[in-house]
Amino acid sequence: MDLRDVCDRIDELEPRVRAFVPEPGRRARLLSSSGNGPLVGVKDIIHVDGLPTRAGSSVPPEVLAGAQASVVTRLLAEGAVVAGKTVTAEFAFFAPGPTTNPHNAAHTPGGSSSGSAAAVAAGMVPLALGTQTLASVVRPAAYCGVVGMKPTFGRIPLDGVIPNSPTLDTLGWFSRSVADATKAASILFIDTGTVREAPPVLGVPARPYLARATPAALDAFAGQLAALRSAGFEVRHPPLLEDFAELAEHIVVVNRYELARVHARWFASHGALYRPELATAIVDGQRIEPATYAAALRWKRDFTARYADITTSAGVDVWIAPAATRTAPPGLERTGDPTMGFPFSFAGVPVVSVPAGRDEQGLPWGLQCAGLRGEDERLLASAAPIERALTEQHR
């Protein structure tokens, strides 16, 4: 890794992509680094010693300060170099930062891990940390045409990370390939899992869920399925997510209720500094009754069990679905629709989003692959041949 070349690339591309939080002296800091591991972008809700955490917010950074996240400490111990803080939507919600999509600067990169996905897609860093509450890894990975990994809930410690919704928050990462995502997992996972070498059996969820994607996205998904079948994958259609409308209601209840409580103290003191998208969600969350929240958590527990039961009984190794409802929408005012990420975030299962071709405008499609809780390594092993088959389709 030639840090001078890296700095030159960041200096060249950053004025257009705007993936990083501005940092005076970044170049000098990087050139003086002694690390010999990967260059890593770190989403700006994750604390890094020596770099303020602003969380995409106007709230004073000293209010948000905290101890360095253990995931950062782990990476540094392996020789990684922090390239800088990457832009996040305000407090990892929906109000976007200035980041543009590297494939077309007039389109959103997605969110809330906007800067992390864009930095990897632009080739500024090979690895970047993000977080997912609803779809904040899989959606920007799809929009930016990179690999996004959301591990099993709780697989990576979240200390030193500003929460959004503690029942749902998961720390993940972006890379250029499944192979690179797997290398990152070998550093970030404390324990090991079992990797199955046999070709995975693929499952396609029920229509009420898939219908949330646009017709163009479903046409692309049909082409992806055809390519996977041609490559020898078996595809099954068990009855998962026929009740998706209920799931969507309950996950929003959990998110908003917890969001309001996470921000109770900051919002009381600095509410005028919050952007309208987040302020409205916090007020909505304050109005949710504890009994409604408790019922949503019960539904979550039941769904998590049903997800595992259906997956196992149907003999499905990997569920596949569009990673987003469409390719990256035009405009930078919104981060896009998170709907397609809801079920797998609610179940707390691992998900890998892989690039899956491009639309007529040259914007990337993404395919998300989901497994069973705790089987992250197996999912990554299964995602590799899926990635290869989709790459062959578009050569």
N, C-alpha and C positions, 0 to 999 in steps of 0.2 A: 504494500500500500504506500504510494507516494503521496504524502500529505500535501505537498505543494500542488500536485495535479488536482487533487480533490478540492483544495481551496480555490484554484483557478476555475474549476467547473461550477462550484457554488457561486462564486463571484459573477460568472457569466450568466447563469440561469436564474439565480434568485430574484433579480429585479422583475422577471416576467412571472415566475411560478409562485414566488412569495410563500414558500413552504415553511420557512423558519421564522421564529420570533426574532426581531432585530437584536443584535448583540454587538455592541462596540468592542473591538479588539478580538473578534472571533478568529480571524486569520492568525494573529500572533499566538493566541491560545492553542490553536490546533498545531501550528508549526513547532511549538515547544513541547508538544506531547511526547511521552515516552512509550505509549501503548503500541503494541504490535498486533492487536486483534482487529475485529471489524469496526468500521466507522458506523456509529449508531445515532439515529435521530430519536429524540425522546419527547413524547407528547407532553404539552405544557400543562398537564395536571399532575405530572409525576415529579416529585422533588428530586433535584440534583444539587449536591453541594456546590456552591459557587455560582449557581445560575438561579435567578429569581423565578418563582412560579407565579405567573399572571393569570393562567387559566382562561385566556381569551376575554378577560373581564377588566372593567374599570375599577374594581375594588382594589384598594392599595395592596401591593404584593406582600408588604410586611404583615398584613392581616392573614394572609394565606400561607405564610411560611411554615415549614415543618422539616423534620429529619429526612435525610436522603432515603429514598425507597430501597428496600433490600434487593429488588430486581436490578437496580442500577449498580449497587455495590457488587452484586454477583457478576455482572457483565464487566465491570472495571477490573475485577479480580482475574478475569480471563484475558485481560489485555485490551479490551474494547476501548475505543475513544468516542466520547460523546461529541458529535458534530455540532449539536445545539438543540435547543428546545424547538419542537415543531408546533405549528399553529393548530389550535383546537377551536371548535365552536365554543361559545361562552359556557364555561363549566361543563363541557362535554354534553351540551344539550343541542338546540337547533339553531341558535343565532350564529351565523357563520363568520369566520375570519376572512382575510383578504386572499387566501390561497386560490389559485386557478388550476384548472385541469391541464396537465402537461400535453395532452393530445389536442386540446383546443381551449385556448385561454378564455373563450367566451362561455365555457360550460363549467358547472360546479365540479369539484373533485370529490364531492360527497362529504360526509361528516359522521361523527364529530372528529374523527381522527384524520382530518383533512390534510394537514401538513405532512404527516407521516407517510400516507399513501402517495402523495404527490412527490415527496423527496425521493422515494424509491423509484417511482415511475420515471422521473426525470434523470435518474442515474446519478443523483448527488450522493446518496448513501446506499449500501447494499441491504441495510437492515434498519427498521424503525419500529419503536414501540408505540402501541396504541391501546385503547380500551374499547370494550363493547358493553353497552347496557341493553340496547335494542338491536342495532345493526351497524354499529359505528366502526367495525373492522370490515365486515363482509361487503357493505355497500361502497365505501371508498375504494376498497380493493377492486371491486368490479368496475366502478366508474373509471379508475385509473389504469386498469389492465395489469395488475400485479397480483401476487399471491398474498392472501390474508389468512392468518391463523388465529382463531379464537379457541383457546383450550377449554377443557372442562372447567366449570365454575369452581373456584377455589384451588385450582391446580398450581397457580402462581400466587404468592402472597401479595396482598394489596396494601400493605403498610407503606406509608409515604405517598399514597395516591389520593387526591381529593375525590371523595365519593360522589356519585350521582344517585344511584339506587343500590344500596349494599346487598340486597337480595339477588340482584341481577348483574352487577358490575363484574367484568372479567378482563384481565390484562392479556393482550395479545400482541401480534407483531405482523409486519409486512416484509416481504422479500421478493426477489425477482423470479424465484422458482420454488417448487416444492422441495427440491434438494436443499436449497438454502434455508428454507423454513425448517427442515428436519435438522440441519446443523445447529440452528438457533435453539431448537428444542433440546438438543443434547446439552446445551449450556444452561438453559432456563429451567428445565425440569429437575427437581431435586431427586426424585425417585425414578424408577424405570418401569416400563410397561412391556406387555407381550406384543410382538409384531407377528401378524399372520401373513404368510407368504402367498397363500392361494388367491387367485383372482377374486375380487369382491363381487357379491351379488348386489345389484343396485335396486333401490326402492324409489318409486315416484309417489309423492303424497296425493291426496284426493283433490278433486276439482275445486271445492269451495276455497281452498288455499291458493291453488295455482291461478284461479281466476282473478286474483288481485294483481297479477302481472298484465301488462298491456298486450294486445294482440301481436305486436311486433316481437315482444319478448317471448311470447309463447311459440311463435313461429321459429325463432332462433333456438329455443329449447327443444323443439321437435327435431330440428337439424342436429343438435348436440346428441340427443337420444339415438338418432339414426347412426351417427358416427360411432357411438359407444357400442351399439349392437353389432355394427359391422366389424368392430375391433374384437368381438367375442364376449362382451359383457352380457350377462343375463339381467334382464330388467323385469321387476315385479311391481304390481300395483295394489298393495295392501290398503285397507281403509284408514289411513292416518290423516287427521286434520279435517274430517268431515264437519267438525264443530269449530272451525277456525274463527267464526264470528265471535263466539263466546270467549275464546282464547284472547283475541285482540282486545276485547273490553277489559278483561282481567289483568292483562299485563300492563295496560295503561294505568289502571287503578294502583297497582303495586308501585309502578315507577313514580307517578305523581305524588302519592302519599309519602313515600320515602324521600323524594326530592324536597318536599316542603320541610321535612324534619331535618334533613341534612343542612339546609340553608336557613333554618329558623333564626339563629343568632346573627349571621351575616346579613340576612335580608332585613332584619329589624333595625340594624345599624346603618346599612348602606343600600337600602332598597331603591333609592333614587338613581343609583348607578347601574342597576340591572337593566338589560335590554328587554323590550316588551315580550318577546317569545318566552323567555325564562320567567319573568315576573308573573305573567299570566298563568303559567304552569304551576308555579309555587302557590299562588292564590287558589287555584283549582284544587291542588293537593291539600291545602289547609281545610278545605270544605268537605273532604272525604271522611266519612264516619269510620271509626275504628272497626265496627262490625263489618262494614263493606270491605275494608282492607283484609280483615281476617278471612272473610269468605273467598276473596281472591287468592289468598295464600293457600287455602284448602284446595281450591281448584288447581292451582299450580302443582301441589303435591300429587293430586290425583292424575293430572296430565303427565307428569314426569314418570309415574309408575306405568301408565298406559303406553306411553312412548316406548319404554323399555320392553313391555310385554309384547306389543305389536311387532316391534323390530325383531325380537328373538323368535317369536312364534312364526313369523313370515319368512324367517331365514334371510333377512336383509342385513347386509354388512354396512352399506353406505346409502343414506338417503340423498337424492340429488334434486335440485330445484334451481330456478333462476335466483341469482344472488341479489338481484334488485328488480324492481317492477319494470325497469326500462334502462337504456343507456343514460349517461349523464345528461340531465336536463340543461337547457341553456340558462344563462344568468347565474349570478353569484349571490343572489339574495336568499336562497334556500339551499339546504344540503340534500334534498331529495327524500323520497318516500322510504321509511324503514321497514315497511310491512313484511317483506319476505324474510327478514331476520327474526321476527317475533317468536315462532314456535321453538326454534333451537336455542334461543336465549332464555326462553321461559323454562325449558327442560334442563338448562345448564349443561348441555352436551357439547362436545368439541365440534368445530366447524372449520373447514378449509375452503376458501374461495379461490378458484383457479380461473385464469383468463380463458375465454371460450369464443374467440372470434371477434368480429367487428361489424357494426351496422353500416349502412350506406354512406354515412358521414365520416366513417373511419373511427368512430368511438367504440371502446371495448364493451363486449358482453362479459359477464362473469357467471360461473356455475358454482353454486355452493354445495359442498359435500359434508354431510353430518353423520356422526357415529354415535356410539354409546358412551355414557359417562365413564371417565377413567381410561378409555381406550384411545387416547390421543395418538400414541405411537402407531397403533394399528391403522388409524384413520390416515395419518400421513403416508404410511406405506401403501395404502389403497389409493390415495390421491395421486400418487406418482404415475401409475399407468393410465389413470383418467386424464391427467395433464398431457401425457404423451399422445393419447388417442385424439384429443382435441387439437393438439398442435399439428398432427398429421393431417387432420381434416382441412386445415386452413393454409397448408403449404402450397 
